[in-house]
C-alpha cells in the first residue's frame, strides 16, 4: 500500500524507489496547486504527462470528465491507484488525440520537457489549455521558451505555467 507523507513542496511516498535511472524520490504537486489545476480542468478531457504518485491525477480527475495519464515507470503502473475516470498508459503514442487540455509534470530536464510539449501539441486540440508544473525550475522554464508557448506564470511553491496549444 502506498502511503503519502507531506513534503516541503507537496507529497512524497516512503516506498517510492525513485524515478528510473535517478533513484531520487518523486514529489507531487502541493494542495494549493492541486486545487488550482482541478478547477482549471473542470469538465475537460485531459492529458497528463507524468502520473508520478498520482496526486495530480486524482485532483484533476475530481473535476475533469476524463484523464489520460502517461508514465513510463513500472513502479507507478503497479502501485498508484487511480479513479475510474482515468486511463493509464505506459506510452504517449497510445493516447488518443482531440483532448481538451494537458498537464505536464514529467521528467524534469529541458530536452524531455520540450518533447512532452511536442507530444501535448499532437494530442490536444488547437486552442486547448496547457499547464506545466515546476515552471520555476530552469530546465522547465527554458523548455517553455524553446517551445514558443506563451504562458502566464502562477506563483506557487514550484510554479504553474498556464497557456494554450496553438
Phi and psi in degrees as a GROMACS rama.xvg file:
@    title "Ramachandran Plot"
@    xaxis  label "Phi"
@    yaxis  label "Psi"
@TYPE xy
-87.1635  122.952  UNK-2
-114.81  122.746  UNK-3
-89.3728  141.419  UNK-4
-127.129  147.983  UNK-5
-62.2247  140.172  UNK-6
-122.203  168.982  UNK-7
-57.4698  -29.4163  UNK-8
-125.884  14.3698  UNK-9
165.262  -126.347  UNK-10
-132.618  150.738  UNK-11
-132.792  167.576  UNK-12
-128.534  122.352  UNK-13
-61.1986  -32.0622  UNK-14
-85.2596  -0.26188  UNK-15
-67.8464  122.16  UNK-16
-75.9054  -8.70488  UNK-17
98.6641  164.257  UNK-18
-65.0071  141.497  UNK-19
-54.1019  133.03  UNK-20
83.7426  -16.0405  UNK-21
-109.276  -39.3384  UNK-22
70.8246  10.6642  UNK-23
-95.7126  128.515  UNK-24
-59.9079  142.966  UNK-25
-75.5338  154.203  UNK-26
-130.564  157.835  UNK-27
-108.026  -179.584  UNK-28
-64.54  157.119  UNK-29
-88.8565  177.401  UNK-30
-64.2151  -36.917  UNK-31
-65.6715  -46.2902  UNK-32
-63.1418  -39.189  UNK-33
-60.7579  -43.1814  UNK-34
-65.356  -42.693  UNK-35
-60.1942  -51.0276  UNK-36
-66.9103  -36.4586  UNK-37
-62.5885  -40.088  UNK-38
-69.3873  -40.7947  UNK-39
-66.2338  -26.4576  UNK-40
-99.4664  11.615  UNK-41
-53.7608  124.475  UNK-42
76.0641  5.83991  UNK-43
-102.132  166.763  UNK-44
-104.32  119.897  UNK-45
-118.615  138.117  UNK-46
-92.1265  130.587  UNK-47
-119.548  124.802  UNK-48
-104.762  112.74  UNK-49
102.113  77.9582  UNK-50
-64.1806  -41.2442  UNK-51
55.9392  -125.812  UNK-52
-83.7251  -4.38984  UNK-53
84.8332  3.53058  UNK-54
-64.8986  -50.4644  UNK-55
-66.5341  -37.237  UNK-56
-58.5785  -49.5133  UNK-57
-65.6429  -38.0951  UNK-58
-64.2876  -46.676  UNK-59
-62.4092  -42.3107  UNK-60
-63.6519  -23.5935  UNK-61
-62.5892  -33.5763  UNK-62
-115.971  -23.5882  UNK-63
-77.6916  157.697  UNK-64
-70.4719  -51.6578  UNK-65
-141.199  149.622  UNK-66
-128.384  130.09  UNK-67
-110.517  106.372  UNK-68
-110.91  142.307  UNK-69
-124.716  131.048  UNK-70
-152.171  131.397  UNK-71
-84.3753  -9.91882  UNK-72
-79.7141  121.148  UNK-73
-59.1346  -32.7695  UNK-74
-60.6849  -40.8705  UNK-75
-62.9309  -47.2086  UNK-76
-59.5337  -34.6593  UNK-77
-87.4842  -22.5616  UNK-78
-116.851  -21.1598  UNK-79
-91.6344  122.535  UNK-80
-92.0871  129.06  UNK-81
-120.455  153.058  UNK-82
-65.6177  165.198  UNK-83
-67.9984  -18.689  UNK-84
-92.5599  21.9776  UNK-85
-118.03  130.927  UNK-86
-104.81  128.958  UNK-87
-105.078  135.704  UNK-88
-130.015  147.769  UNK-89
-94.7451  -12.2794  UNK-90
-138.907  128.086  UNK-91
-59.5095  -26.8239  UNK-92
-64.8795  -19.0008  UNK-93
-87.2779  -9.34611  UNK-94
-78.4281  132.031  UNK-95
-69.7301  159.821  UNK-96
-89.3735  -179.697  UNK-97
78.9922  18.5847  UNK-98
-76.4249  163.148  UNK-99
-85.425  -27.1096  UNK-100
-160.259  167.22  UNK-101
-140.026  144.102  UNK-102
-122.601  120.293  UNK-103
-111.824  120.921  UNK-104
-150.976  52.9228  UNK-105
-93.1065  -145.713  UNK-106
-64.5847  130.117  UNK-107
-92.5217  55.2421  UNK-108
-126.338  158.045  UNK-109
-56.3512  -50.8109  UNK-110
-60.974  -44.7705  UNK-111
-68.64  -37.72  UNK-112
-66.2445  -37.8334  UNK-113
-60.9088  -42.6374  UNK-114
-63.109  -42.0135  UNK-115
-61.8724  -40.3523  UNK-116
-65.0539  -41.9323  UNK-117
-61.3906  -43.2676  UNK-118
-63.1973  -40.2263  UNK-119
-62.8719  -39.4491  UNK-120
-63.0073  -31.429  UNK-121
-74.6438  -35.999  UNK-122
-91.2242  -32.8779  UNK-123
-93.3872  137.134  UNK-124
-68.3239  154.274  UNK-125
-55.5116  138.626  UNK-126
88.1896  -3.61726  UNK-127
-72.2246  151.098  UNK-128
-73.8263  141.866  UNK-129
-133.093  132.54  UNK-130
-127.208  131.779  UNK-131
-115.079  128.731  UNK-132
-85.769  158.019  UNK-133
64.73  33.1809  UNK-134
-65.7175  -14.2194  UNK-135
-82.7529  -10.6956  UNK-136
-75.9818  135.017  UNK-137
-54.2627  -45.6944  UNK-138
-63.6713  -34.908  UNK-139
-72.7753  -45.1915  UNK-140
-56.8976  -44.6097  UNK-141
-67.4942  -36.8077  UNK-142
-63.4493  -37.1162  UNK-143
-63.6019  -45.3351  UNK-144
-62.5641  -47.2717  UNK-145
-58.6711  -35.1043  UNK-146
-85.6755  -4.25853  UNK-147
57.4322  41.2079  UNK-148
-98.485  124.712  UNK-149
-82.4804  119.032  UNK-150
-127.334  156.801  UNK-151
-106.256  134.341  UNK-152
-91.6472  126.119  UNK-153
-99.2987  119.289  UNK-154
-78.6207  98.5271  UNK-155
-114.321  -174.729  UNK-156
-54.0787  -44.5838  UNK-157
-105.887  -15.4702  UNK-158
88.9659  132.276  UNK-159
-118.711  122.556  UNK-160
-97.4263  124.47  UNK-161
-118.661  125.839  UNK-162
-153.082  -163.824  UNK-163
-131.602  148.646  UNK-164
-80.9215  122.936  UNK-165
